[in-house]
Amino acid sequence: MKQVYLHLRLAILSLLVFSACAQDEELAQIGENVAASDVLAIRKVDVANFTTGTATRVINDAVTVSFEAGNSLEDVKGDEIGILLIGDDEKGFANVSFKYINENGANKWVNKDGVSYTSKIKKAIAYFPYARMMKDGEEFIPSSVDELKEFKKKEEAAEFKDKDLLIAEISDIQSPQLTIGFKHAFSLLTFSAEATIKIAGEEISYFLDIANIAFSIGDRQYTPDLVDSKYVCLIDEAELPQNNFRYFYTIDNTAYVKTLKKTMALAPNQCYVLPCPTLSEGTEGFAVGDFFCVSNSTDNIVIIPGNAAAIPESLTCKGVVFHVMDGAAFDSYKEINGLTDELPGYEGSHGLVVSIKNGQPFGANNDIAKIQAALGAVADYNSLDVSNGYKLTQALKGAEGVNFTALDNHADDVLKNATSWYAPSFNELKYLIRGKQYNEVSTAGQVYINGQLGKINGVQLGGTLPSVTYRERGGDKGIQTMQNGVDGWIGMPGESFIPICGF
């Protein structure tokens, strides 16, 4: 697989001057009268991705390693590179920190302590992330990659990025301007479970959710990190031993244990994919919580099971299924909403989908009498038990003098073999919020659907949601809302509508 590089163009620092008389004895720093051209600086940084023998690539965010720039040298958000300077005696004598900051709109690496170049430097080891290392109460400066790796492995790093040690050995230093080509110091193990579905002759693979991942080498236990929907673990071993390497995982509440039957050699900067097979591949039909997608090449509907860890790149996710209808229920739904278009459904079944993006509020400066007249012309416009949101939405969209803006940011999103996006009736909110519990205090459906929306960075369902079901109660007139699973107040709310569609 080709390596992908992140090129960071960095300006040459020009703050210090070099003292020739002290060149071989010590590193000149700020305040000393030396030549500006001798300041130790970083010209460019490249970062090589983890590579594999297959097309699979797993790195820090599954795309690339990126550095975060701070606003100043004191900003804790800015990343730091360390450069270990090694002398003629093969001993490290300095640990120089370079801070990544944004200055006047440009990102650059800044020599924090203003260390200058000296001929005493015979080679250098650049590394990330920077650390001031201590041993026995004194500053420790590693003299080799192995010493650095051993020290870093003992650190307690909370985030995967901080554990992922990057290394670059620079053996020929003839200039203060350094070019750094980082590679990962450790090997990477990634665990994946893959399933395949076939739709209209198109075969689509996707990764399944995996839980309770762990592995052991002999009597040592490891727990991988969850990074971008994949479980990964950095490891500094020469091999995974035959019959002495086992990994454990759970998929769909079924626990599995796998043992390596052949010794696997490991190398730094390499990613090794360990498959997590299941008892069966793919699923038939669809269920609440599945991902409602559109093929990027054919516009056909493709439903990916809810246990998928991520959406395949060949698809665009439009929403999450929250209600499933059989043939009879769908015929009734079509009749209630006056739907005449042929909607073939998906593998013989039909359902309702909630959008991954929010709608808008109803609209400003509306006359309640005109809204009442528009909705009142629809049968069961005030029923809390009829799924007629599509019909009510069409009445509002076509009503003279009604400013209905709830679906404006979905107007151009036309789905093949599905209804247009519409605002839900109160009964459809029951399916969405209360779910299988279907009682007036339950929010079980909302909790589950929000979990699914979270997987795909969809907008979360809030506590108060408006419907297009019109009610009159105690002198109040307006549309019915649902608040945390309970019948809400009557009125014209400022909350955003949640667009849904039927297929």
C-alpha positions in Angstrom: 0.0 0.0 0.0 1.3 3.5 -0.8 2.2 5.6 2.2 0.4 8.8 2.6 2.4 11.7 3.9 1.4 14.8 5.9 3.6 17.7 4.7 4.0 20.5 7.1 5.7 23.5 5.5 7.5 25.3 8.4 9.2 28.7 8.3 12.9 28.8 9.3 13.4 30.4 12.7 15.6 33.4 12.9 15.6 34.6 16.5 19.1 33.6 17.7 22.7 34.1 16.9 25.6 31.7 17.3 28.8 32.1 19.3 31.6 30.5 17.4 34.0 30.4 20.4 31.5 28.2 22.3 30.4 26.1 19.3 32.0 22.8 20.3 31.5 23.1 24.1 27.9 24.0 24.6 24.6 24.9 22.9 24.3 28.7 22.5 20.8 30.1 23.5 18.8 33.2 23.6 20.7 36.3 24.5 24.1 35.3 23.1 25.6 37.1 20.2 25.7 34.5 17.4 24.7 34.3 13.7 21.0 33.9 12.9 21.7 31.2 10.3 22.9 28.8 13.0 19.6 28.5 14.9 18.4 24.9 15.1 15.2 24.7 13.2 12.7 22.4 11.5 12.3 22.8 7.8 9.7 20.1 7.1 8.0 17.2 8.8 6.7 14.0 7.1 4.7 11.3 8.8 4.5 7.9 7.3 1.2 5.9 7.8 1.1 2.5 9.3 1.3 0.1 6.3 -0.1 -3.3 5.8 0.2 -6.0 3.2 -3.5 -5.4 2.2 -5.6 -2.4 1.3 -6.6 -1.9 4.9 -5.1 1.2 6.6 -5.5 2.0 10.2 -3.8 4.9 11.8 -4.6 7.5 14.4 -7.9 8.7 13.0 -8.0 6.1 10.2 -7.0 8.8 7.7 -3.8 10.5 8.7 -1.7 11.6 11.7 -2.3 15.3 12.3 -0.7 17.8 14.6 -2.6 20.4 16.5 -1.3 24.0 16.6 -1.6 26.2 19.7 -1.9 30.0 19.7 1.4 30.6 21.6 4.3 28.8 23.3 2.3 28.6 26.5 -0.9 27.2 24.9 -1.3 23.6 26.2 -3.2 22.6 23.0 -0.1 22.9 20.8 1.7 19.7 20.0 5.4 19.3 20.7 8.2 17.4 19.0 11.3 16.5 20.9 14.8 16.2 19.3 17.5 14.2 21.1 20.9 15.4 20.2 23.7 12.7 20.2 27.4 13.5 20.5 30.6 11.8 19.3 30.5 9.5 22.3 27.1 8.2 21.2 25.6 9.8 24.3 22.5 12.0 24.3 23.3 15.5 25.6 20.2 17.6 24.9 16.4 17.1 24.6 15.2 20.0 22.5 11.5 20.9 22.4 9.8 22.3 19.3 6.2 23.7 19.8 3.7 23.7 17.0 2.0 27.1 17.0 -0.1 29.3 14.7 1.5 32.7 14.2 -0.1 35.3 11.9 -2.2 32.6 10.2 0.7 30.2 9.5 1.5 27.0 11.5 5.2 26.4 12.3 7.5 24.6 14.7 9.2 26.9 17.1 12.4 26.1 19.0 11.1 26.8 22.5 14.4 27.3 24.3 16.2 28.9 21.4 18.8 26.2 21.0 21.5 26.8 18.4 23.3 24.4 16.1 26.7 23.0 17.2 29.2 20.7 15.5 29.0 18.6 18.6 25.8 17.1 17.2 26.7 13.9 15.3 23.2 12.6 15.0 19.7 13.3 16.3 16.6 11.4 17.2 13.3 13.3 16.6 10.3 11.9 18.4 6.7 12.7 19.1 5.1 13.4 21.6 7.7 15.4 23.4 8.4 14.6 27.1 10.8 15.9 29.7 12.2 12.6 31.0 13.4 12.0 34.5 15.2 9.1 36.1 16.3 8.9 39.7 15.4 12.5 40.2 17.5 13.8 37.4 16.8 14.6 33.8 17.2 11.6 31.5 18.3 12.0 27.9 18.1 8.7 25.9 21.0 8.0 23.6 19.2 5.5 21.3 15.8 4.6 19.9 15.6 1.5 22.1 16.2 3.6 25.3 13.6 6.1 24.2 11.1 3.3 23.5 11.6 1.6 26.8 11.1 4.9 28.7 8.0 5.9 26.7 6.4 2.4 27.3 6.5 3.1 31.0 4.5 6.3 30.7 0.8 6.3 31.5 -0.8 7.8 28.4 -4.6 8.4 28.4 -5.0 8.9 24.6 -4.0 6.7 21.8 -2.2 9.6 20.1 0.1 10.0 23.1 0.9 6.3 23.1 1.7 6.3 19.4 5.5 7.1 19.5 6.8 8.6 16.3 10.5 8.2 15.6 13.0 9.7 13.0 16.7 9.1 13.2 18.8 11.8 11.5 22.3 10.5 11.1 23.9 13.1 8.7 23.5 16.6 10.2 25.2 19.2 8.1 22.9 22.1 8.7 20.8 23.7 11.5 17.8 23.1 9.2 16.3 19.7 9.9 14.0 17.6 7.7 12.1 15.0 9.7 10.6 11.8 8.3 8.7 10.2 11.1 7.7 6.5 11.3 5.7 4.8 14.0 8.0 3.2 16.6 5.7 0.3 17.4 3.6 -2.2 15.5 -0.2 -1.8 15.4 -2.7 -4.6 15.8 -6.3 -3.8 14.6 -9.3 -6.0 15.1 -12.1 -6.0 12.6 -15.3 -8.0 11.9 -16.6 -7.6 8.4 -19.9 -8.6 6.8 -21.2 -8.4 3.3 -24.6 -7.7 1.8 -25.8 -7.9 -1.8 -28.3 -5.4 -3.2 -29.3 -5.3 -6.8 -26.1 -7.1 -7.9 -24.0 -4.7 -5.8 -21.9 -6.3 -3.1 -21.2 -4.0 -0.1 -18.9 -4.8 2.8 -19.1 -3.1 6.2 -17.5 -3.5 9.6 -19.5 -4.8 12.5 -19.5 -3.4 16.0 -17.2 -5.3 18.3 -17.2 -5.2 22.1 -15.1 -6.5 25.0 -12.0 -6.8 22.9 -8.9 -8.1 24.7 -5.9 -10.3 23.9 -3.1 -12.1 25.7 0.5 -13.0 24.9 1.4 -15.7 27.4 0.2 -14.5 30.7 0.2 -10.8 29.8 -3.1 -9.1 29.0 -3.7 -6.2 26.6 -6.8 -4.0 26.1 -7.0 -2.2 22.7 -8.2 1.3 22.3 -11.3 2.3 20.3 -10.2 4.7 17.6 -12.6 5.8 14.8 -14.8 2.7 15.3 -11.9 0.3 15.2 -10.1 -1.4 18.1 -6.3 -0.9 17.8 -3.3 -1.6 20.1 0.3 -0.6 19.8 2.7 -3.4 20.6 6.5 -3.6 20.8 7.1 -7.3 20.2 9.1 -9.2 17.5 6.3 -11.7 16.9 3.0 -13.0 18.0 3.7 -16.6 19.1 1.9 -19.6 17.7 -0.7 -21.1 20.1 0.3 -18.5 22.8 -1.5 -15.5 21.4 -5.3 -15.4 21.9 -7.8 -12.7 21.4 -11.3 -12.3 22.7 -14.3 -10.3 21.5 -18.1 -10.1 21.5 -20.4 -9.4 18.5 -24.2 -9.3 18.9 -23.9 -10.6 22.5 -22.0 -13.7 21.4 -18.5 -14.2 22.8 -15.7 -15.5 20.7 -12.1 -16.7 21.4 -9.5 -17.1 18.7 -6.0 -18.5 18.9 -3.2 -17.8 16.5 -2.2 -21.1 14.8 0.9 -19.8 13.1 3.6 -17.5 14.5 3.3 -13.9 13.0 6.5 -11.8 12.7 6.0 -8.1 13.6 7.8 -5.0 12.5 7.6 -1.3 13.5 5.4 1.0 11.4 3.4 -2.0 10.2 -0.3 -2.6 10.8 -1.6 -6.2 11.3 -5.3 -6.8 10.8 -6.7 -9.6 13.0 -10.1 -10.8 11.7 -13.0 -11.4 14.1 -15.3 -13.8 12.3 -18.9 -14.4 13.4 -21.2 -17.3 13.1 -22.9 -15.8 10.0 -22.3 -12.9 7.7 -24.8 -10.1 6.9 -28.5 -10.1 7.7 -31.8 -10.5 5.9 -34.5 -7.8 6.0 -34.0 -4.8 8.3 -34.9 -3.7 11.8 -35.3 -0.6 14.0 -31.9 1.0 14.4 -30.6 0.0 10.9 -28.9 2.7 8.8 -30.9 3.9 5.8 -28.4 4.7 3.1 -28.2 5.6 -0.6 -25.7 4.1 -3.0 -23.4 6.8 -4.3 -23.3 5.2 -7.7 -26.9 4.1 -8.3 -29.0 6.1 -5.8 -30.6 2.9 -4.7 -31.6 2.4 -1.1 -29.2 0.2 0.9 -30.0 -0.6 4.5 -26.9 -1.4 6.6 -27.6 -3.4 9.8 -27.5 -1.4 13.1 -24.6 -3.5 14.4 -22.3 -1.9 11.7 -19.4 0.1 13.2 -19.3 2.6 10.3 -20.9 3.3 7.0 -19.0 2.1 3.9 -17.5 4.8 1.7 -19.7 3.8 -1.2 -22.8 4.8 0.6 -24.3 8.0 2.0 -26.3 7.6 5.2 -29.6 9.5 5.2 -31.1 8.4 8.4 -32.0 5.6 10.9 -35.0 3.2 10.7 -37.3 3.7 13.7 -40.4 1.8 12.7 -41.0 -1.3 10.5 -44.3 -2.1 8.7 -45.6 -5.2 7.1 -47.6 -5.2 3.9 -51.0 -4.6 5.5 -49.7 -1.8 7.8 -48.0 -0.1 4.9 -51.1 -0.2 2.7 -53.0 1.5 5.5 -50.2 4.1 5.9 -50.4 4.8 2.1 -54.2 5.2 2.2 -54.1 7.5 5.2 -51.5 9.8 3.6 -52.9 9.7 0.1 -49.7 8.2 -1.3 -50.2 7.1 -4.9 -46.5 6.6 -5.9 -45.2 3.1 -6.1 -42.9 2.5 -3.1 -41.4 -1.0 -3.5 -39.9 -1.0 0.0 -36.8 -3.0 0.9 -36.8 -6.7 0.5 -40.6 -6.7 0.7 -40.9 -4.6 3.9 -41.5 -1.0 4.6 -40.7 1.4 7.4 -40.1 5.0 8.7 -36.7 6.7 8.8 -35.6 9.7 10.9 -33.1 12.0 9.3 -29.5 12.4 10.5 -29.9 16.2 10.3 -32.3 18.5 12.0 -35.1 20.4 10.5 -36.1 24.0 11.4 -38.8 25.6 13.6 -42.3 26.0 12.2 -42.0 29.5 10.9 -42.4 33.0 12.1 -45.4 35.4 12.1 -48.1 32.7 11.4 -51.8 33.2 11.9 -53.1 30.3 14.0 -56.5 30.4 12.3 -54.9 29.8 8.9 -52.9 26.9 10.3 -56.0 25.5 11.9 -57.9 25.8 8.6 -55.2 24.0 6.6 -54.8 21.1 9.0 -58.5 20.9 9.8 -59.2 19.9 6.2 -57.2 16.6 6.8 -59.0 13.6 8.3 -57.9 12.8 11.9 -55.9 16.0 12.0 -56.2 16.0 15.8 -55.7 12.3 16.5 -52.9 11.2 18.6 -53.1 7.7 17.2 -52.9 8.1 13.4 -49.6 8.2 11.4 -50.7 11.0 9.1 -47.7 13.3 9.3 -47.1 13.2 5.5 -50.7 14.3 4.7 -50.6 17.0 7.4 -47.2 18.3 6.1 -48.5 18.5 2.5 -51.5 20.5 3.7 -49.2 23.0 5.5 -46.8 23.3 2.6 -49.6 24.1 0.2 -51.6 26.4 2.4 -52.0 30.0 1.4 -50.7 32.4 4.1 -48.9 29.7 6.1 -45.2 30.1 6.6 -44.0 26.5 7.1 -40.2 26.5 7.1 -39.6 23.3 9.1 -38.3 21.3 6.1 -36.4 24.0 4.2 -33.0 22.4 4.7 -34.3 19.1 3.4 -36.2 20.5 0.3 -33.5 19.5 -2.2 -32.8 16.0 -0.6 -34.9 13.8 -2.8 -34.7 10.1 -2.1 -35.4 7.3 -4.7 -38.2 4.9 -3.7 -39.2 6.9 -0.6 -41.5 9.7 0.3 -40.2 13.3 0.5 -39.0 14.3 4.0 -42.0 15.4 6.2 -42.7 16.5 9.7 -44.0 13.7 12.0 -47.5 13.3 13.4 -47.7 12.7 17.1 -48.3 9.0 16.5 -45.1 8.8 14.6 -43.3 10.5 17.4 -44.5 7.7 19.6 -42.7 5.1 17.5 -39.6 7.3 17.4 -39.4 8.3 21.1 -41.2 5.6 23.1 -40.1 2.7 20.9 -41.1 -0.8 21.8 -42.2 0.3 25.2 -44.9 2.5 23.6 -46.3 4.0 26.8 -46.6 7.6 27.7 -43.6 7.9 29.9 -41.0 5.8 28.0 -38.1 7.2 26.1 -36.5 3.8 25.3 -36.8 4.4 21.5 -35.1 7.8 21.7 -32.2 6.5 23.8 -31.5 3.7 21.3 -32.0 5.9 18.2 -29.7 8.6 19.6 -27.1 5.9 20.2 -27.3 4.9 16.5 -27.3 8.6 15.4 -24.2 9.1 17.5 -22.4 6.4 15.5 -22.8 8.4 12.3 -22.5 11.9 13.8 -26.2 12.5 13.4 -28.1 15.2 15.3 -29.4 13.9 18.6 -33.1 13.9 19.4 -33.9 16.5 22.1 -36.3 16.4 25.0 -39.1 18.4 23.4 -40.2 17.5 19.9 -43.0 19.1 17.9 -45.4 17.2 15.7 -47.9 18.4 13.0 -50.9 17.1 14.9 -53.2 20.0 15.7 -55.0 20.1 19.1 -57.2 22.4 21.1 -57.1 22.1 24.9 -58.2 24.4 27.6 -58.4 27.4 25.3 -55.0 26.7 23.8 -54.7 26.0 20.1 -51.7 24.7 18.2 -49.7 21.7 17.4 -49.0 18.9 19.8 -45.5 18.3 21.1 -43.9 15.5 23.0 -41.7 16.1 26.0 -39.4 13.3 27.2 -41.9 10.7 26.0 -45.0 12.5 27.5 -47.7 14.5 25.8 -46.4 18.1 25.7 -47.9 21.5 25.7 -50.1 22.9 22.9 -48.8 25.9 20.9 -46.5 27.0 18.1 -43.1 25.9 19.4 -39.7 27.3 18.5 -38.1 23.9 18.6 -36.9 22.3 15.4 -38.9 19.6 13.8 -37.4 16.2 13.2 -37.8 15.3 9.5 -38.9 11.7 8.7 -39.7 9.7 5.6 -41.5 6.5 4.6 -40.3 3.9 2.2 
